[in-house]
Amino acid sequence: MVSSINQVTFDSRDGYALAQFWAEVTGYIEDPRYPNAPEDEENFIGPDGGHPGLLFINVPEGKTIKNRLHLDISPDTTRNEEVERLLGLGATIFEDHRKEDGSGWVTMLDPEGNEFCVERSKAERGE
């Protein structure tokens, strides 16, 4: 027997706002049967509103240390175009690991400081 991943959960100060940010990043949507709201303690988004998805739970404390787990995303466009789009959504660059030969990645922070990496797209990797 094995277990499947149902969702990845983020502790957050404002789960609703963070769910909105990540919905813009991923294209995930809320479950139409359980719409998200600013006053909710938990906010969920997933592919077509289903699982596996991302769950954002409100907690009183802010993030203080490096995440032990993070998401790696691969854009439909180029890595550099996606980095620019994410900056416009409120992400910030934490560490830039892009190399002159086009390889590498960019470590970014979401609006609450959670790390995630933007990798090259499949096309950029020749896939």
Salt bridges, closest charged atoms under 4 A:
ASP31 OD2 - ARG33 NH2 2.79
ASP72 OD1 - HIS70 NE2 2.99
GLU82 OE1 - ARG85 NE 2.85
GLU95 OE1 - HIS97 NE2 3.19
ASP96 OD2 - ARG98 NH2 2.60
GLU115 OE2 - LYS63 NZ 3.28
GLU127 OE2 - ARG125 NE 3.03
